[in-house]
């Protein structure tokens, strides 16, 4: 009996020692979190500058209802076909379809023009995690096309360029990666419609709103996903507590609250995300954008003590790995499209007596050349820029803007 008790005592001592070691590791992980690097990253993430004034997010969440029938595909402005041609082919039917959506589209335009776009709803607010109905914002161009077809060509172009300036804000100072993607899509389709309008009315003066788009984008500012990652971090700060609540109620993760608190920690999750997301705001990310290189957000390895101190949270963060390199590539394509639109509008503002080839040659070298040069077609009737994202595979991995005819079709490209 004494022998059994002796071995049992030794086993209990070993288990107690192991428990003490685990408790010490757990305590060390908790006491040393967040790390200095994580604190610095959190400070970067908290440097959000949404701006002042009307909030487009709230306006989008309160859009008036629209008709059940969606806008016909032919009236959606993109590179596949001209929505201006579609309106001219069936003016009455096109006008009826667009007019039915006018209140919703005008409200979406107001949201797009708003100087702020942020989800500022606090926890506990109904629908705090809801996304706005973005589709109306992507079909405002149909309203501009209808206005242009009605003969208000200068007014339509002015409104379209104003819409594009709003989309630039969404693309470069978004509240989430989704908003950035929507802004990029609007900039692309609006640029195509701007070119179509100029081709049909090349003698119209360029409105001031279009002149504002002639400035070349700064890749170090517009080419990173820093602002989008800040928005993603703020989104996580709203949603992680809700995820913790859902995990506590899930049969797979359910555990008594005292034990759950030992395994989960929302603040640690936010600190870990911040350490990764802040890389998008660093010098390396800015240099990569200037060189037209997609910057990958490689998560710093988790400390092994954190896997003990925050067991469930560490497992959750290890499985929540989004393809941020894809978003970085999309942002660089956006910069390329912005350069193309700026070049197009600069060319449109040049002396009317010059040819397209001469105008292209007169562009600033920093805008025309660089790591992703703009291209003038051999016939001088369009300019283009290569794109790299797979989302543009159908368009041949390029964006092309048609130039107005200026009797220089046979001149060699420069």
NORJO-V324741 format. One record per backbone hydrogen bond with DSSP energy under -0.5 kcal/mol. NH is the residue of the N-H (numbers start at 1). CO is the residue of the C=O. If there is no record, write none. Layout:
# NORJO-V324741
NH:CO
NH:CO
This chain:
# NORJO-V324741
5:1
6:2
7:3
8:4
9:5
10:6
11:7
12:8
13:9
14:10
15:11
16:12
17:13
18:14
19:15
20:16
21:17
22:18
23:19
24:20
25:21
26:22
27:23
28:24
29:25
30:26
31:27
32:28
33:30
39:35
40:36
41:37
42:38
43:39
44:40
45:41
46:42
47:44
48:46
56:54
56:116
59:55
60:56
61:57
62:58
62:59
63:60
75:72
76:73
77:75
78:76
78:81
86:82
87:83
88:84
89:85
90:86
91:88
94:90
95:91
96:92
97:93
98:94
99:95
100:96
101:97
101:98
102:98
102:99
105:101
106:102
107:103
108:104
109:105
110:106
111:107
112:108
113:109
114:110
116:54
120:118
125:122
128:125
130:127
133:60
134:132
136:133
137:134
138:134
138:135
139:136
140:137
142:139
143:139
143:140
144:140
145:141
146:142
147:143
148:144
149:145
150:146
151:148
152:147
153:151
156:152
157:153
158:154
159:155
160:156
161:157
162:158
163:159
164:160
165:161
166:162
167:163
168:164
169:165
170:166
171:167
172:168
173:169
180:176
181:177
182:178
183:179
184:180
185:181
186:182
187:183
188:184
189:185
190:186
191:187
192:188
193:189
194:190
195:191
196:192
197:193
198:194
199:195
200:196
201:197
204:201
207:205
210:207
211:207
212:208
213:210
214:211
219:217
221:218
222:218
223:218
223:219
229:225
230:226
231:227
232:228
233:229
234:230
235:231
236:232
237:233
238:234
239:235
240:236
243:239
244:240
245:241
246:242
247:243
248:244
249:245
250:246
250:247
253:250
254:250
259:256
260:256
261:257
262:258
263:259
263:260
264:260
269:265
270:266
271:267
272:268
273:269
274:270
275:271
276:272
277:273
278:274
279:276
280:277
281:278
282:279
286:282
287:283
288:284
289:285
290:286
291:287
292:289
293:288
296:294
298:296
299:297
306:303
307:303
308:304
308:305
309:305
310:306
311:308
312:263
313:263
314:310
315:311
316:312
317:313
318:314
319:315
320:316
321:319
322:320
324:322
326:323
327:323
328:324
329:325
330:326
331:327
332:328
333:329
334:330
335:331
336:332
337:333
338:334
339:335
340:336
341:337
342:338
343:339
344:340
345:341
346:342
347:343
348:344
349:345
350:347
354:351
359:355
360:356
361:357
362:358
363:359
363:360
367:364
368:364
369:365
374:368
375:384
377:382
380:377
383:401
384:375
385:399
387:397
392:389
393:390
395:392
396:393
397:392
399:385
401:383
403:381
411:408
